[in-house]
Amino acid sequence: MIKAIHSSDPNKPKVVKAFKDKFSATKITSVKYNSNRNTFFATCFRKFERLGLKEINAIEVGVEI
């Protein structure tokens, strides 16, 4: 099941930081969690370049939803 991670979620800053660190991204949008694969995915940008949809394992982030 895919669940959107909203700005009110206390884990969102940690997830966004993990994406920024791993992919050298400057902007992260549309963060979602896939419970079937235990992963987060989001659209990542670096300055004015769209990096595309990236995925990161929830264990790497240290967050369980």
Secondary structure, DSSP 8 states (H G I E B T S, - for coil): -EEE--TT-TTHHHHHHHHHHHHT-SEEEEEEEETTTTEEEEEEEETTEEEEEEEEEHHHHT---
